[in-house]
Each structure stands twice: as C-alpha cells, then as structure tokens.
C-alpha cells in the first residue's frame, strides 16, 4: 500500500456546505496468479459483469476457485519471523495486538456477520537462517530474493506450524530488523504452490509493517487473499497522488481512508450481498431505496437494497450506492449517494473502479482525506448528477426516517 497522508489546514464542513448547492456534478499489486476454474454464483443477475482473465477481475458472474471464498469461517495462522542480526525486544503478543481483533472486526462488519476470520497467532518467534539484510526486502522485490525469503520462512516455520490446518497464512517479520522495509508488505501468489504438511500454499501475506502498523493495512492485504484488486493508482515515477481513482471510499484503495468499507460491488463479488439486494436498472426512469452501505441489517432482515447497477457495455457498469456514518465508515466526513464506474477487464492497479465526482469544483476534509477532491464526491438530497459520456442521470429525491436514500435513476 502507498503511505501518503494529506496535510491538514482546510475545514471540510465549510467546503462541503459550499458544494451542496451544486446540481451537476493506491503497497503494491499482488503478484499475478494463473486464472483459476470458475465456480457458478447463483447471485449473479442481468447487470453482473463477467469475470475476465484480468488479475483480480471484478466480474461477479463466477468465483475464481483458486482463491478461498470468504464465507462462514476461515482460519488464519500468523507466524512471527526474527533474524540472527537483530535481537528483538518485541513479543509476538504485541504484534498480534497490532492486527487482531481489528482486522477480524473490520471484515465481520463489512460482511454483515456473514464471514468470520479466526486468527491463530503463534506464541514464539521463528528464527530465520539468514540475516534480515540478506533477503533484499523492498517494495519492488527481486523475485529470486523473495523466493529465498519465502522458502526459508516456510521451512523454518514448518517445524512448529501445521499449515494444513489453515486457510490464510501471514508471515510477520520483526519490524525493527535492519533489512526490513515496511513498503514491501504484500500478498505473494504462486503459479506453482509451495507444499507443506501435505497442503498447497497458493499465496502468503508477507507483513513488514512498522510497529504500530498503518491503520487497516492487514484488512487491505487480506482482501487480496480473497481476489480483490488494488484500487489505487500508482504513478509511473512513484511520485504524485496514489488515490485519484477512489479516494477514501474503499480499503482496497487506501488503508488510511476515512470511509474504508468495501464498495457494494466488492461485497457482491465476495458473496456478502445477494441478488435481492441488487437493483438492475433498465431503460427509462426508476426509483430505488438504497440503505447506507455500512449499516448493519436489522435482526431478521435482509439488509435492504445496497446498490443499483446500470450496464453500460459488455465490460462496464455504473454503480450507485449510499454511504453514511456507521460501521467501518464511522469516520467519514461526508454522507450521501456515491456513483462509480466498474470495468471487468481492468487489472489490479489499473482502475477497475473509478469514483465519479459529483462536485468536481470543490474539495473537502483536507485534515484527514487521502484525496480531498473526491472526499465530497457523494450527492446529497436535492442534488442530481449526469454521468459524463453516458445518458445516465442520478437524482437524490429524499432520505427516509430510517436513513435510506430515495434515488431516481434515468437512462
């Protein structure tokens, strides 16, 4: 993940208020894995984009069976690696507390309780055979160095860990070792799995974070384990804004985001939303009642409609969802109806989702936003937005007493 914070100094509420009168309206990509077999998804519908060969494609018609699907309960082992060149003063228990229960709680809220990630942190350090400086750990890691690190890590940990018991593997390095670079945190996928304890390890999360780590960083990396793409934009020269595609609006864009709950489209892909919660918009005008994405469903309820989708071509769609101040989005600085474009042929890091700015002439929340131009992207009640290049108009007509938004979509 990129590690960029936005400087403070501008009052977001003042900017947002000024924008309300308008009526027109980024770590590291995981290494590629060969495409896996399709698994039919009965929740797909007429507005579902097909899954393509793009790395972490956002097609939702089938599931890539090469990845574990985050449903019910999965078990994750957390292995702590130290090195002969650094006698660490930290304990595995301290590093465990950096990530859990925060990561499990984030995913449980995002899934509306449909998914539970159970961590199994090891209690002792596992000593690596070489100094930390021997592995060339850095953001764009040489393949041979990365392979040597993972080979040594699996062999060293195999004495203590039965890998066959776990669905997710985290290797956490001593953050204070001299050769450890926090920018190297990533998920490594294998064209050919590593075998250990009779299990095939197809991907490993390699964690090199500082202590304490970036907020939500492990939730982001765990998203890759479940076939979600990077939503940030990495500048070709490594400089400039990383968050121009989605801003604060999804943890797969930035672990620093104020509104990091997963987009409704991502939740649909993961199976956390079903067909009854997706409105497929046909031609003409139609009204849709959208529940804010991060709001938990009422006991015994389905959670209501969470997204409306307009297909714009074989590989693209416009998505409309509501965002409010609740759950994982509790720190948001703006609420309203968010509009974004999804492309199924765009690979991880290539802009598979792009938030459309309903207030292009204003910014908001400089003190906290990762990308202020998109911090005020949502529409408020009484506002309308015509999607550039499309004959699609989105109007927010009302907000119900329960907090849901009444949205008129015209195509």
Residue pairs with C-beta under 8 A, 6 or more apart in sequence:
1 26
1 27
1 28
1 185
1 214
1 217
1 220
1 221
1 232
1 254
1 255
2 26
2 27
2 232
2 234
2 242
2 243
2 254
3 182
3 183
3 214
4 241
4 242
4 243
4 256
4 370
5 256
5 370
6 366
6 367
6 368
6 369
6 370
6 371
6 372
7 366
8 366
8 367
8 368
9 366
9 367
10 363
10 364
10 365
10 366
10 367
10 372
12 333
12 334
12 364
12 365
12 366
12 367
12 368
12 369
12 372
12 375
12 376
13 333
15 362
15 363
15 364
15 365
15 376
16 333
16 334
16 362
16 364
16 365
16 376
18 362
19 359
19 361
19 362
19 364
19 376
20 380
20 383
22 358
22 359
22 361
22 362
22 383
23 383
23 384
24 384
24 385
24 386
25 339
25 356
25 357
25 358
25 359
25 360
25 379
25 383
25 384
25 385
25 386
26 230
26 231
26 232
26 233
26 234
26 242
26 243
26 245
26 253
26 254
26 349
27 183
27 185
27 186
27 217
27 220
27 221
27 230
27 232
27 255
28 139
28 140
28 183
28 184
28 185
28 186
28 230
29 55
29 229
29 230
29 234
29 347
29 348
29 349
30 55
30 56
30 186
30 187
30 188
30 189
30 203
30 224
30 230
30 348
31 186
31 187
31 188
31 189
32 55
32 189
33 55
33 66
33 189
33 190
33 191
33 202
33 203
34 66
34 191
35 53
35 64
35 66
36 64
36 65
36 66
36 67
37 64
37 65
37 66
38 51
38 62
38 63
38 64
38 65
39 62
39 63
39 64
39 65
39 69
40 62
40 63
41 48
41 60
41 61
41 62
41 63
41 271
42 275
43 60
43 268
43 271
43 273
43 274
43 275
43 278
44 60
44 61
44 62
44 275
45 275
45 278
45 280
46 280
46 311
47 278
47 280
47 281
47 309
47 310
47 311
47 317
48 59
48 60
48 61
49 58
49 59
49 60
49 61
49 311
49 315
49 316
49 317
49 342
49 344
50 59
50 61
50 62
50 314
50 315
50 344
51 57
51 59
51 60
51 61
51 62
51 64
51 344
52 59
52 315
52 344
52 345
54 344
54 345
54 346
54 347
54 348
54 350
54 352
55 229
55 347
55 348
56 224
56 227
56 228
56 229
56 230
56 347
56 348
56 352
57 64
57 229
57 344
57 345
57 347
57 352
58 229
58 265
58 266
58 269
58 342
58 343
58 344
58 346
58 352
58 353
59 269
59 344
60 265
60 268
60 269
63 69
63 227
63 271
64 227
66 202
67 203
67 225
67 226
67 227
68 74
68 167
68 168
68 225
68 226
69 226
69 270
69 271
70 107
70 111
70 115
70 117
70 226
70 270
70 271
70 272
71 114
71 115
71 271
72 114
72 115
72 116
73 115
73 116
73 117
73 118
74 115
74 116
74 117
74 118
74 167
74 168
75 118
75 120
75 165
75 166
75 167
75 168
76 117
76 118
76 119
76 120
76 166
76 167
76 168
76 169
76 170
76 222
77 120
77 121
77 122
77 161
77 163
77 165
77 166
77 168
77 169
77 170
78 92
78 96
78 99
78 100
78 119
78 120
78 121
78 122
78 170
78 172
79 122
79 126
79 153
79 157
79 161
79 169
79 170
79 171
79 172
80 92
80 95
80 121
80 122
80 124
80 125
80 126
80 172
80 174
81 125
81 126
81 127
81 128
81 153
81 156
81 157
81 171
81 172
81 173
81 174
82 88
82 125
82 126
82 127
82 128
82 173
82 174
82 177
83 127
83 128
83 130
83 131
83 132
83 173
83 174
83 177
83 179
84 127
84 128
84 129
84 130
84 131
85 131
85 132
85 133
85 177
85 178
85 179
86 132
86 174
86 176
86 177
86 178
88 125
88 174
88 176
88 177
89 176
90 174
90 175
90 176
90 211
92 121
92 122
92 123
92 124
92 125
93 121
93 123
94 211
95 172
95 175
95 211
96 119
96 121
98 209
98 211
98 212
98 213
99 119
99 170
99 213
99 218
100 119
100 121
101 119
102 216
102 218
102 219
103 117
103 119
103 218
103 219
103 222
104 116
104 117
104 118
104 119
106 216
106 219
106 251
106 260
106 328
107 115
107 116
107 117
107 219
107 222
108 115
108 116
108 117
109 261
109 294
109 296
109 327
109 328
110 261
110 262
110 267
110 272
110 294
110 327
110 328
111 267
111 270
111 272
112 272
112 296
112 297
112 303
113 296
114 271
114 272
115 270
115 272
117 168
117 222
120 165
120 166
122 157
122 160
122 161
124 160
125 174
126 153
126 156
126 157
126 160
127 156
128 152
128 153
128 156
129 152
129 156
130 152
131 179
132 173
132 174
132 177
132 178
132 179
132 180
133 178
133 179
134 179
135 145
135 146
135 148
135 149
135 179
136 142
136 145
136 179
137 145
137 149
137 173
137 179
137 180
137 181
137 184
137 208
138 181
138 183
138 184
139 181
139 183
139 184
141 184
141 186
146 188
146 206
149 206
150 171
150 188
150 194
150 204
150 206
151 194
153 171
153 204
154 163
154 194
154 196
154 201
154 204
157 163
157 171
158 196
158 197
161 197
162 197
163 169
163 196
163 197
163 199
163 201
164 196
164 197
164 198
164 199
168 205
168 222
168 225
169 201
169 203
169 204
169 205
170 204
170 205
170 207
170 218
171 204
171 205
171 206
171 207
172 207
172 209
173 180
173 206
173 207
173 208
174 180
175 182
175 208
175 209
175 210
175 211
175 213
176 211
180 208
181 208
182 208
182 209
182 210
182 213
182 214
183 208
184 206
184 208
185 206
185 207
185 208
185 209
185 217
185 221
186 205
186 206
186 221
186 224
187 203
187 204
187 205
187 206
187 221
187 224
187 225
188 203
188 204
188 206
189 202
189 203
190 201
190 202
190 203
193 200
193 201
193 202
194 200
194 201
195 201
203 224
203 225
205 218
205 221
205 222
205 224
205 225
207 213
207 218
207 221
209 217
214 255
214 256
215 255
215 256
216 251
216 255
216 256
216 257
216 260
217 255
219 251
219 255
219 260
220 251
220 252
220 255
223 251
223 252
223 262
223 266
224 230
224 348
226 270
227 269
228 252
228 262
228 266
228 269
228 270
229 252
229 347
229 348
229 349
229 352
230 252
230 253
230 348
230 349
231 245
231 246
231 250
231 252
231 253
231 352
231 353
232 242
232 243
232 245
232 246
232 252
232 253
232 254
232 349
233 241
233 242
233 243
233 244
233 245
233 349
233 351
234 242
234 349
235 241
235 242
241 371
242 254
242 370
243 253
243 254
243 370
243 371
243 374
244 371
244 373
244 374
245 253
245 351
245 353
245 354
245 355
246 252
246 253
246 254
246 263
246 340
246 353
246 354
246 355
246 374
247 253
247 254
247 257
247 355
247 369
247 370
247 371
247 373
247 374
247 375
247 377
248 254
248 256
248 257
248 258
248 259
248 260
248 332
248 369
248 370
248 371
248 374
248 375
249 257
249 259
249 263
249 323
249 338
249 340
249 355
249 374
249 377
250 257
250 260
250 261
250 262
250 263
250 266
250 353
251 257
251 260
251 261
251 262
251 328
252 262
252 266
253 370
254 260
254 370
256 370
257 370
258 329
258 331
258 332
258 333
258 365
258 368
258 369
258 370
258 375
259 323
259 328
259 329
259 331
259 332
260 328
260 329
261 293
261 294
261 323
261 327
261 328
261 329
262 270
263 293
263 319
263 321
263 340
263 353
264 273
264 293
264 306
264 307
264 319
264 321
265 307
265 309
265 319
265 340
265 342
265 353
267 273
267 293
267 306
268 277
268 278
268 307
273 303
273 306
273 307
274 302
276 302
277 302
277 303
277 304
277 305
277 306
277 307
278 305
278 306
278 307
278 308
278 309
279 286
279 288
279 305
279 307
279 308
279 309
280 309
280 311
281 288
281 308
281 309
281 310
281 409
281 411
282 411
283 411
284 410
284 411
285 408
285 409
285 410
285 411
286 408
286 409
287 397
287 406
287 407
287 408
288 305
288 308
288 320
288 406
288 407
288 408
288 409
289 304
289 305
289 400
289 404
289 405
289 406
289 407
290 304
290 305
290 306
290 307
290 308
290 320
290 321
290 322
290 337
290 404
290 405
290 407
291 303
291 304
291 305
291 306
291 322
291 403
291 404
292 322
292 323
292 324
292 326
292 329
292 335
292 403
292 404
292 405
293 306
293 321
293 322
293 323
293 324
293 329
294 323
294 324
294 326
294 327
294 328
294 329
294 330
295 303
295 324
295 326
295 327
295 403
296 303
296 326
296 327
297 303
297 304
304 404
306 321
306 322
307 319
307 320
307 321
308 319
308 320
308 321
308 407
308 409
309 317
309 318
309 319
309 320
310 317
310 318
310 319
310 320
310 390
310 392
310 409
310 411
311 317
312 318
312 341
312 390
312 392
315 343
315 344
315 345
316 341
316 342
316 343
316 344
317 341
317 342
318 339
318 340
318 341
318 342
318 356
318 387
318 390
318 392
319 339
319 340
319 341
319 342
320 337
320 338
320 339
320 394
320 407
320 409
321 337
321 338
322 336
322 337
322 338
322 404
322 405
322 407
323 329
323 332
323 334
323 335
323 336
323 337
323 338
323 378
324 332
324 335
324 403
325 331
325 332
325 335
331 368
333 364
333 365
333 368
333 369
333 375
334 364
334 365
334 375
334 376
334 377
334 378
335 378
335 380
336 358
336 378
336 379
336 380
336 381
336 383
336 396
336 405
337 378
337 379
337 394
337 396
337 405
337 407
338 355
338 377
338 378
338 379
339 355
339 356
339 358
339 377
339 379
339 385
339 387
339 394
340 353
340 354
340 355
340 356
341 353
341 354
341 356
341 387
342 352
342 353
343 351
343 352
343 353
344 352
346 352
355 374
355 377
356 377
356 385
356 387
356 388
357 373
357 374
357 377
358 376
358 377
358 378
358 379
358 383
358 385
359 376
359 377
360 373
362 376
363 372
363 373
363 375
363 376
364 372
364 375
364 376
365 372
365 375
365 376
366 372
369 375
379 385
379 394
379 396
380 396
381 396
381 397
381 398
381 399
381 405
382 396
383 395
383 396
384 393
384 394
384 395
384 396
385 393
385 394
385 395
386 392
386 393
386 394
387 393
387 394
391 411
392 409
392 410
392 411
393 409
393 410
393 411
394 407
394 408
394 409
395 407
395 408
395 409
395 410
396 405
396 406
396 407
397 406
397 407
397 408
398 405
398 406
399 405
399 406
400 406
